[in-house]
Amino acid sequence: MKRIGFRAFGRGNPPIEMQIVASPEVAEYVQEHGGLLFVRTRIHGRHTRVPITVLEASTEPPPDALEYQRVQAGRFLLFLDPTLRRFPRELHLTVRGWFRRGIRAYWDGCAFVL
């Protein structure tokens, strides 16, 4: 798998600056599904002692999509959850799944937000 890395810049408060690491397969998948990728956070174990925040990626716009922060990410547009207070140094994107293919997003290579 060939990986493509590039710096992404976007407007926002704070300004968005991160490295996006993705395969060409990710760009093809996103383009085939409308050219937009939305990355949002989800909290698992909200009622436990240590809740974990994970990233979810989708090509379907969420109801609050107009509030997301837009970033030009090479051959597609990346929209980041407005609740993110900081950004990863690297956002890793992969295509996963056989029956339900989709994009997975990783915060600095981890499955959860650090």
Buried (B, 14 or more C-beta within 10 A) or exposed (E): EEEBEEEBEBEBEEEBEBBBBBBEBBBEBBBEBEEBBBBBBEEEEEEEEEEEBBBBBBBEEBEEBEEBBBBEBBBBBBBBBEEBEEBBEBBBBBBEEEEEEBBBBBBBEEEEBE
